[in-house]
Amino acid sequence: MRRVSFAVGVVAAASALALVLTGCTSQSDPLAEQYRAGGTENYISGAGTVTEVPEADRDDPVEFTGTTDEGDDFSRADHDGEVVVLNFWYASCPPCRKEAPDLQQLSTDFADDGVQFVGVNVRDQADTARAFAEKFDITYPSIVDTNDGAVQLALAGTIAPNAVPTTIVLDKQGRIAARVLGGLDGPSTLKTLISDAVAEQA
């Protein structure tokens, strides 16, 4: 990706962040209407739409750091050599709640295969995120991205999380390998995407 100008970059990042934060809003919200109309270059319509990126076409590794709802530091770079699964969510989003058991089950299934799941909460503070984790028995960490949007901005201009929920699979080098835009319709599709990333050479 090439930097055209500082001003253009800021506008693009702000637009991407606005789209992420409006993914589960009501139809009366004009920003949500803009999202549904597909007004951005990276928008792909339809819940559960899958985008896969061939190894040869992947961009540079995604780099970000954040603080989890337990107050721990999380850095993508600390997981070089591992597949990282990012799930963008917030507690009151119905499809986020629906897919939570599938995500937890997959995180358990792949725990011994070098796969790190991490949630990215785009709206709640730590107390709410922890309450969600307790309710749905989520054992993997969640970054509280509400205040600075650092994780969302790290993906701006790429195959970004243009809805909530969105799940993104990063390969062992930290590059975007696949995205499920919208809620999961069961675990099978994401399981296949993760298995493919695990099978690749580091």
C-alpha positions as CSV (number, residue, x, y, z in Angstrom):
1,M,0.0,0.0,0.0
2,R,1.2,3.5,-0.9
3,R,0.7,6.6,1.0
4,V,-0.8,9.3,-1.2
5,S,-1.0,12.0,1.4
6,F,-1.5,12.4,5.2
7,A,-4.9,14.0,4.8
8,V,-6.2,11.2,2.5
9,G,-4.9,8.6,4.8
10,V,-6.6,10.1,7.8
11,V,-9.9,10.4,5.9
12,A,-9.7,6.8,4.7
13,A,-8.9,5.5,8.2
14,A,-11.7,7.4,9.7
15,S,-14.2,6.2,7.1
16,A,-13.1,2.6,7.7
17,L,-13.5,3.0,11.4
18,A,-17.0,4.5,11.0
19,L,-18.0,1.5,8.8
20,V,-16.9,-1.0,11.4
21,L,-18.7,0.7,14.2
22,T,-22.0,0.8,12.3
23,G,-22.2,-2.8,11.2
24,C,-25.0,-3.9,13.6
25,T,-26.9,-0.6,13.7
26,S,-30.6,0.0,12.8
27,Q,-31.9,0.8,9.4
28,S,-32.7,4.4,10.3
29,D,-29.0,5.2,10.8
30,P,-27.7,7.0,7.7
31,L,-24.2,5.6,8.1
32,A,-25.6,2.1,8.3
33,E,-27.6,2.8,5.1
34,Q,-24.3,4.0,3.4
35,Y,-22.7,0.7,4.5
36,R,-25.5,-1.4,3.1
37,A,-25.4,0.5,-0.2
38,G,-21.8,-0.6,-0.7
39,G,-20.3,2.9,-0.9
40,T,-16.7,1.9,-0.3
41,E,-14.2,0.1,-2.4
42,N,-13.7,-2.8,-0.1
43,Y,-17.3,-3.5,0.7
44,I,-18.6,-7.0,-0.1
45,S,-22.4,-7.5,0.3
46,G,-24.0,-10.3,2.1
47,A,-23.8,-11.8,5.6
48,G,-21.2,-14.5,5.9
49,T,-19.5,-13.6,2.6
50,V,-16.0,-15.3,2.4
51,T,-12.9,-13.7,0.9
52,E,-9.8,-15.8,0.5
53,V,-6.4,-14.3,-0.5
54,P,-3.9,-16.6,-2.3
55,E,-0.5,-16.7,-0.7
56,A,1.2,-14.9,-3.6
57,D,-1.3,-12.0,-3.4
58,R,-1.1,-11.2,0.3
59,D,0.1,-7.9,1.5
60,D,2.5,-7.1,4.3
61,P,1.9,-8.5,7.8
62,V,-0.7,-6.7,9.9
63,E,0.9,-5.1,12.9
64,F,-1.0,-3.9,16.0
65,T,-0.9,-3.9,19.7
66,G,-3.7,-3.6,22.2
67,T,-4.9,-4.2,25.8
68,T,-7.2,-7.0,26.6
69,D,-10.3,-6.8,28.8
70,E,-8.1,-8.4,31.5
71,G,-5.6,-5.6,31.3
72,D,-2.9,-7.7,29.5
73,D,-0.9,-6.5,26.5
74,F,-1.5,-8.2,23.1
75,S,0.8,-7.8,20.1
76,R,0.3,-9.5,16.8
77,A,4.1,-9.7,16.4
78,D,4.3,-11.9,19.4
79,H,2.5,-14.6,17.4
80,D,4.8,-14.9,14.4
81,G,4.6,-18.5,13.2
82,E,1.1,-18.9,14.5
83,V,-2.2,-18.5,12.7
84,V,-4.2,-15.6,14.4
85,V,-8.0,-15.5,14.2
86,L,-9.4,-12.0,14.8
87,N,-13.1,-11.7,15.6
88,F,-14.6,-8.2,15.6
89,W,-17.6,-8.0,17.9
90,Y,-19.5,-6.2,20.7
91,A,-21.8,-7.5,23.4
92,S,-25.2,-6.4,22.2
93,C,-24.8,-7.4,18.6
94,P,-27.1,-10.4,18.0
95,P,-25.0,-12.2,15.4
96,C,-22.0,-11.8,17.7
97,R,-23.9,-13.6,20.4
98,K,-25.1,-16.3,18.1
99,E,-21.6,-17.2,16.8
100,A,-19.8,-17.0,20.1
101,P,-20.2,-20.7,20.9
102,D,-18.8,-21.7,17.5
103,L,-15.8,-19.4,17.9
104,Q,-15.1,-20.8,21.4
105,Q,-15.4,-24.4,20.1
106,L,-13.0,-23.7,17.2
107,S,-10.5,-22.0,19.5
108,T,-10.5,-25.2,21.6
109,D,-10.3,-27.5,18.6
110,F,-7.2,-25.6,17.2
111,A,-5.5,-24.9,20.6
112,D,-2.8,-27.5,19.9
113,D,-2.2,-26.4,16.2
114,G,-0.6,-23.1,16.8
115,V,-3.7,-21.0,16.4
116,Q,-4.4,-18.0,18.5
117,F,-7.9,-16.6,18.7
118,V,-8.4,-13.0,19.8
119,G,-11.6,-10.9,20.0
120,V,-11.6,-7.3,19.0
121,N,-14.3,-5.4,20.9
122,V,-15.3,-2.3,18.9
123,R,-17.8,-0.8,21.2
124,D,-17.7,-1.9,24.9
125,Q,-15.5,-1.2,27.8
126,A,-13.6,-4.0,29.6
127,D,-16.3,-4.8,32.2
128,T,-18.9,-5.4,29.5
129,A,-16.5,-7.5,27.5
130,R,-15.6,-9.6,30.5
131,A,-19.3,-10.2,31.3
132,F,-19.8,-11.4,27.8
133,A,-16.9,-13.8,28.1
134,E,-18.3,-15.2,31.3
135,K,-21.8,-15.6,29.9
136,F,-20.6,-17.5,26.8
137,D,-17.6,-19.2,28.4
138,I,-15.1,-17.5,26.1
139,T,-11.6,-18.5,27.1
140,Y,-9.5,-16.6,24.5
141,P,-8.6,-12.9,25.0
142,S,-10.4,-9.9,23.7
143,I,-8.7,-6.6,22.9
144,V,-10.8,-3.5,24.0
145,D,-10.5,-1.5,20.8
146,T,-13.2,1.0,21.6
147,N,-11.2,4.0,22.6
148,D,-8.5,4.3,20.0
149,G,-9.6,1.8,17.3
150,A,-5.9,0.7,16.8
151,V,-6.7,-2.8,15.5
152,Q,-9.4,-1.6,13.1
153,L,-7.1,1.2,11.8
154,A,-4.3,-1.3,11.2
155,L,-6.6,-3.1,8.8
156,A,-8.0,0.1,7.1
157,G,-7.4,0.0,3.3
158,T,-6.9,-3.7,3.2
159,I,-9.5,-6.5,3.4
160,A,-11.0,-4.7,6.3
161,P,-13.7,-5.6,8.9
162,N,-16.5,-3.6,7.2
163,A,-19.2,-5.1,9.4
164,V,-19.7,-6.4,12.9
165,P,-19.2,-9.3,13.3
166,T,-16.3,-10.0,11.0
167,T,-13.7,-12.8,11.4
168,I,-10.3,-12.5,9.8
169,V,-7.7,-15.2,9.6
170,L,-4.0,-14.1,9.6
171,D,-1.5,-16.6,8.3
172,K,1.7,-17.5,10.1
173,Q,3.4,-14.4,8.8
174,G,0.7,-12.1,10.0
175,R,-0.8,-11.5,6.6
176,I,-4.5,-11.6,5.8
177,A,-5.4,-15.0,4.4
178,A,-9.2,-14.9,4.7
179,R,-12.2,-13.0,5.9
180,V,-15.7,-13.9,6.8
181,L,-17.8,-10.7,6.5
182,G,-20.8,-11.0,8.8
183,G,-21.8,-13.7,11.3
184,L,-20.8,-17.3,11.0
185,D,-23.4,-19.7,9.7
186,G,-22.0,-22.5,11.8
187,P,-18.3,-23.4,12.3
188,S,-17.6,-25.4,9.2
189,T,-16.5,-22.6,6.8
190,L,-14.2,-20.9,9.4
191,K,-12.8,-24.3,10.3
192,T,-11.8,-24.9,6.7
193,L,-10.2,-21.5,6.4
194,I,-8.2,-22.0,9.6
195,S,-7.1,-25.5,8.6
196,D,-5.9,-24.2,5.2
197,A,-3.8,-21.5,7.0
198,V,-2.4,-24.1,9.4
199,A,-1.3,-26.4,6.6
200,E,0.7,-23.6,4.9
201,Q,4.4,-23.3,5.4
202,A,5.5,-20.5,7.8
